[in-house]
Amino acid sequence: MAQKGESDTEDQKGSQAGLTRLSAFLGFTGVACGALGAHAVKALGPESLDWWNTGAKYHLIHALAVGLVAALLPRRPWLVAGLFSAGALLFSGSLYVLALTHVRALGMVTPFGGLCFLAGWVLLGLGAKR
């Protein structure tokens, strides 16, 4: 039978491992997207490359942010990481697709990703352990 506190420690380790894997996935895909932009998207023109690079920059920053969540384990770590991940998908993803297709209607999606990023940072700050 586990003593009090042992399952909390196991839950914490499981959360850290899962969040670290999520951070690694976001980091890997961010680097891959950055490399794709440097080698393939630049052929689509400077405007496309600028959109792509902005998406890749925010993608990678928030990959590291999820790693920060894994290290700090604030209150509701999966909610914070989920908001950062949703932000990467909506913000960066819409910029990637915009760069490839020039469908400007996608610009309406991008701010929702930015709001997810902002909400994640607010929750990270509010969830700091004392």
C-alpha positions in Angstrom: 0.0 0.0 0.0 1.4 3.4 -1.0 2.0 5.9 1.8 0.4 9.3 1.7 2.2 11.5 -0.8 3.7 8.7 -2.9 1.0 8.7 -5.5 1.3 12.5 -5.7 5.0 12.1 -6.5 4.2 9.5 -9.1 1.5 11.7 -10.6 4.0 14.6 -10.7 6.6 12.5 -12.4 4.0 11.3 -14.9 3.0 14.8 -15.6 6.6 16.0 -16.0 7.3 13.1 -18.4 4.2 13.7 -20.5 4.8 17.5 -20.6 8.4 16.9 -21.5 7.4 14.7 -24.4 4.9 17.3 -25.6 7.7 20.0 -25.4 10.0 17.7 -27.4 7.3 17.1 -30.0 6.6 20.8 -30.4 10.3 21.6 -30.5 11.0 18.9 -33.1 8.1 20.1 -35.3 9.1 23.7 -34.8 12.7 23.0 -36.0 11.4 21.0 -38.9 9.0 23.8 -40.0 11.9 26.3 -39.6 14.1 24.2 -41.9 11.3 23.8 -44.4 10.8 27.5 -44.5 14.5 28.1 -45.0 14.7 25.7 -47.9 11.3 25.5 -49.6 9.0 28.3 -48.5 11.5 31.0 -49.5 10.9 30.1 -53.1 7.3 31.4 -52.6 8.5 34.9 -52.0 9.6 37.2 -49.1 6.0 37.8 -47.8 5.4 34.0 -47.5 8.8 33.5 -45.9 8.0 36.3 -43.3 4.7 34.7 -42.4 6.4 31.3 -42.1 9.3 32.6 -40.0 6.8 34.3 -37.6 4.9 31.0 -37.2 8.1 29.0 -36.6 9.4 31.5 -34.1 6.3 31.4 -32.0 6.1 27.6 -32.5 9.6 27.2 -31.0 9.1 29.7 -28.2 6.1 27.9 -27.0 7.8 24.5 -27.3 10.2 25.8 -24.7 7.3 27.3 -22.7 5.8 23.8 -22.4 9.2 22.6 -21.2 9.1 25.4 -18.6 5.7 24.1 -17.5 7.2 20.6 -17.2 10.0 21.9 -15.0 7.8 24.2 -12.8 4.6 22.1 -12.7 2.3 25.1 -11.8 -1.3 24.5 -10.9 -3.2 23.0 -13.8 0.0 22.2 -15.9 -1.9 20.4 -18.6 -4.3 23.3 -19.1 -1.4 25.7 -19.5 0.4 23.3 -21.9 -2.8 22.8 -23.8 -3.3 26.5 -24.3 0.3 26.8 -25.5 -0.2 23.9 -27.9 -3.5 25.2 -29.1 -1.8 28.5 -29.7 1.0 26.8 -31.7 -1.6 25.0 -33.8 -3.9 28.0 -34.4 -1.4 30.8 -34.6 1.6 29.1 -36.2 -0.5 26.7 -38.2 -2.6 29.4 -39.7 0.6 31.3 -40.7 2.1 28.2 -42.2 -1.0 27.6 -44.3 -1.3 31.3 -45.2 2.4 31.3 -46.4 1.7 28.3 -48.6 -1.7 29.2 -50.0 -2.1 33.0 -49.6 -5.7 32.5 -48.5 -6.0 35.6 -46.4 -9.2 34.5 -44.7 -6.8 32.4 -42.5 -5.8 35.6 -40.9 -9.0 35.4 -38.9 -7.8 32.3 -37.1 -4.4 33.6 -36.1 -5.6 35.9 -33.3 -7.3 33.0 -31.6 -4.0 31.3 -31.4 -2.5 34.5 -30.0 -5.2 34.6 -27.3 -4.4 31.0 -26.4 -0.7 31.9 -26.0 -1.7 34.9 -23.8 -4.1 32.8 -21.7 -1.4 30.2 -21.2 1.1 32.8 -20.0 -1.5 34.3 -17.6 -2.4 30.8 -16.1 1.3 30.0 -15.8 1.9 33.1 -13.8 -1.2 32.6 -11.7 -0.4 29.0 -11.1 3.1 29.6 -9.8 3.8 27.6 -6.6 4.7 29.6 -3.6 
